[in-house]
Amino acid sequence: MDASDVLSKNKGICLYRIKRFDQALASFDQAIKLDPNDVSALDNKGRCLFDLKRFYDAINSYDQAIPIIQHMQKYTIVMVRVLKN
């Protein structure tokens, strides 16, 4: 994650809050392009798509995040085990 990714994501959040969903979606797409494993950008993209009533696309966005989240959970579990020893 670099500054451009954070900027795109923050811009998207601001646009989402003022209900400019199409513009917010473009910002989240840019953030995902910069970091395809950015779960929060994928989640926010899903929210935009949902609010745009593009339900199938919203599900696809959430589906992209699931394997990343599962990997992160497995990593966390392994790290906890390592740190306990």
Backbone bond lengths (Angstrom), bond angles and torsions (degrees), N, CA, C in turn:
res aa  C-N    CA-C-N  psi(-1)  N-CA   C-N-CA  omega(-1)  CA-C   N-CA-C  phi
1 M - - - 1.445 - - 1.533 107.61 -
2 D 1.317 114.69 128.63 1.459 118.58 178.12 1.527 109.69 -120.46
3 A 1.324 115.90 -177.59 1.466 120.76 -176.46 1.528 111.98 -60.99
4 S 1.333 117.30 -36.34 1.471 120.42 -179.89 1.520 111.22 -64.64
5 D 1.323 116.05 -38.29 1.461 121.25 178.45 1.523 109.99 -64.14
6 V 1.318 115.94 -47.32 1.466 120.77 -179.80 1.521 110.32 -62.94
7 L 1.320 117.08 -43.35 1.459 121.42 179.25 1.526 111.27 -61.10
8 S 1.332 116.56 -46.60 1.473 120.42 179.25 1.519 111.12 -60.88
9 K 1.323 115.67 -43.02 1.462 119.84 -178.72 1.535 110.65 -66.55
10 N 1.330 117.48 -44.89 1.464 120.68 179.88 1.527 111.38 -64.38
11 K 1.320 116.49 -39.11 1.462 120.52 176.60 1.531 109.28 -61.25
12 G 1.322 115.97 -43.93 1.463 120.65 178.83 1.519 111.94 -60.91
13 I 1.320 117.00 -41.47 1.468 121.16 179.38 1.527 110.08 -62.70
14 C 1.329 116.96 -44.79 1.472 120.74 178.57 1.525 111.12 -61.73
15 L 1.329 116.25 -45.03 1.464 120.04 179.49 1.524 111.47 -64.92
16 Y 1.309 116.29 -37.83 1.467 120.47 178.11 1.526 110.69 -62.06
17 R 1.328 115.99 -43.60 1.468 120.40 -177.78 1.527 112.93 -62.90
18 I 1.339 116.16 -28.28 1.467 118.58 177.43 1.532 111.05 -98.84
19 K 1.328 114.13 16.31 1.472 122.88 172.71 1.529 114.51 63.98
20 R 1.306 115.89 31.53 1.467 120.86 172.10 1.532 107.11 -97.80
21 F 1.308 114.24 71.28 1.455 121.29 -169.65 1.526 113.54 -63.42
22 D 1.327 117.74 -39.52 1.470 119.75 179.38 1.527 111.20 -62.95
23 Q 1.322 116.67 -42.97 1.461 120.46 179.77 1.528 110.67 -70.14
24 A 1.320 116.23 -38.66 1.463 120.28 177.60 1.526 109.86 -62.74
25 L 1.313 116.14 -41.97 1.461 121.18 178.94 1.526 111.13 -58.47
26 A 1.323 116.60 -42.82 1.469 120.63 178.63 1.533 110.75 -62.51
27 S 1.320 116.88 -38.63 1.469 120.28 178.75 1.527 111.03 -67.01
28 F 1.329 116.52 -42.15 1.472 119.09 178.53 1.523 110.98 -67.29
29 D 1.329 117.31 -36.59 1.473 120.03 175.44 1.525 110.73 -60.83
30 Q 1.328 116.82 -39.92 1.465 120.78 178.33 1.533 110.16 -64.97
31 A 1.325 116.75 -43.02 1.466 120.44 178.69 1.527 110.75 -61.78
32 I 1.335 116.85 -40.86 1.466 121.31 179.35 1.528 110.66 -67.96
33 K 1.304 116.19 -36.54 1.470 120.12 177.26 1.536 110.20 -61.85
34 L 1.326 116.24 -38.61 1.465 121.09 179.45 1.525 112.27 -75.32
35 D 1.343 116.35 -32.22 1.466 121.14 179.30 1.533 108.88 -145.67
36 P 1.333 116.80 91.37 1.468 120.70 -176.62 1.529 114.27 -62.03
37 N 1.326 117.86 -14.65 1.464 121.63 -179.46 1.523 112.83 -99.15
38 D 1.310 117.48 13.95 1.463 121.72 -179.47 1.522 109.25 -79.82
39 V 1.324 115.26 97.58 1.462 121.36 -175.43 1.525 111.60 -62.85
40 S 1.319 117.40 -39.36 1.466 118.25 -178.17 1.530 111.04 -67.59
41 A 1.327 118.36 -34.78 1.464 120.79 176.56 1.526 110.15 -66.64
42 L 1.331 117.01 -40.42 1.466 120.61 176.91 1.527 110.93 -64.51
43 D 1.321 116.41 -40.30 1.462 120.77 178.03 1.528 110.53 -63.85
44 N 1.324 116.28 -47.39 1.463 119.81 179.77 1.524 112.00 -64.40
45 K 1.326 116.51 -35.83 1.457 119.98 175.61 1.530 109.54 -61.75
46 G 1.332 116.49 -43.24 1.452 120.63 177.87 1.520 112.26 -60.01
47 R 1.326 116.58 -39.50 1.461 120.63 178.82 1.529 110.90 -64.52
48 C 1.332 116.01 -43.12 1.476 119.77 177.83 1.522 110.62 -60.36
49 L 1.321 115.18 -48.24 1.458 119.46 -178.86 1.522 111.34 -61.32
50 F 1.324 116.05 -39.18 1.462 120.07 177.20 1.521 110.19 -61.39
51 D 1.328 116.71 -47.45 1.466 120.16 -179.32 1.526 112.73 -66.55
52 L 1.322 116.23 -24.55 1.466 120.95 174.50 1.527 111.56 -84.20
53 K 1.340 115.18 3.10 1.471 122.94 -179.59 1.525 112.47 63.38
54 R 1.326 114.98 29.13 1.466 121.95 174.89 1.528 107.19 -101.25
55 F 1.316 114.84 69.02 1.454 122.01 -169.16 1.524 113.58 -63.01
56 Y 1.318 117.12 -42.32 1.468 120.32 179.61 1.528 110.29 -61.82
57 D 1.325 116.85 -43.72 1.463 120.74 178.19 1.523 111.20 -65.33
58 A 1.339 116.97 -35.85 1.468 120.24 177.67 1.530 110.22 -62.62
59 I 1.321 115.53 -43.98 1.474 119.57 178.43 1.524 110.13 -60.66
60 N 1.328 117.58 -41.78 1.464 120.49 179.19 1.524 111.33 -61.75
61 S 1.321 116.78 -39.27 1.464 120.06 178.75 1.528 110.28 -63.72
62 Y 1.331 116.55 -45.38 1.467 119.78 177.73 1.525 111.16 -64.91
63 D 1.320 116.99 -37.43 1.466 120.75 178.04 1.526 111.72 -61.48
64 Q 1.317 117.52 -34.05 1.470 120.72 177.62 1.526 111.10 -67.24
65 A 1.320 116.61 -30.84 1.466 120.43 -177.75 1.528 112.86 -78.45
66 I 1.320 117.43 -28.08 1.469 120.75 -173.41 1.531 113.45 -57.27
67 P 1.343 120.14 -49.94 1.469 118.26 -179.49 1.535 112.71 -62.91
68 I 1.318 116.36 -32.71 1.466 120.29 179.10 1.522 109.45 -67.20
69 I 1.323 116.44 -44.78 1.465 121.02 179.16 1.519 110.36 -63.08
70 Q 1.327 117.13 -43.72 1.457 120.67 179.77 1.524 110.49 -62.05
71 H 1.315 117.05 -41.01 1.466 120.94 177.90 1.531 109.97 -63.22
72 M 1.324 116.24 -42.83 1.460 120.33 -179.95 1.529 110.71 -64.18
73 Q 1.331 117.17 -39.11 1.458 120.42 178.83 1.522 110.81 -65.12
74 K 1.337 117.11 -42.94 1.463 120.78 178.17 1.523 110.47 -62.77
75 Y 1.321 116.73 -42.23 1.466 121.36 178.39 1.524 110.07 -61.20
76 T 1.321 116.98 -43.85 1.464 121.01 -179.58 1.521 110.79 -63.12
77 I 1.326 117.47 -43.21 1.457 121.24 178.96 1.522 110.47 -61.12
78 V 1.322 117.39 -43.93 1.463 121.22 179.59 1.523 109.74 -64.61
79 M 1.310 118.53 -43.04 1.457 121.91 -179.74 1.533 111.40 -63.08
80 V 1.318 116.75 -39.36 1.476 120.24 177.35 1.514 109.81 -62.55
81 R 1.319 116.73 -43.41 1.475 119.89 178.36 1.512 111.49 -62.88
82 V 1.307 117.02 -42.27 1.473 120.77 -179.73 1.525 110.11 -64.58
83 L 1.305 116.43 -44.54 1.459 120.63 -176.83 1.536 112.08 -69.37
84 K 1.318 117.23 -26.17 1.477 119.94 177.46 1.522 112.19 -70.92
85 N 1.324 116.06 -24.54 1.483 119.76 -177.23 1.483 112.37 -86.47
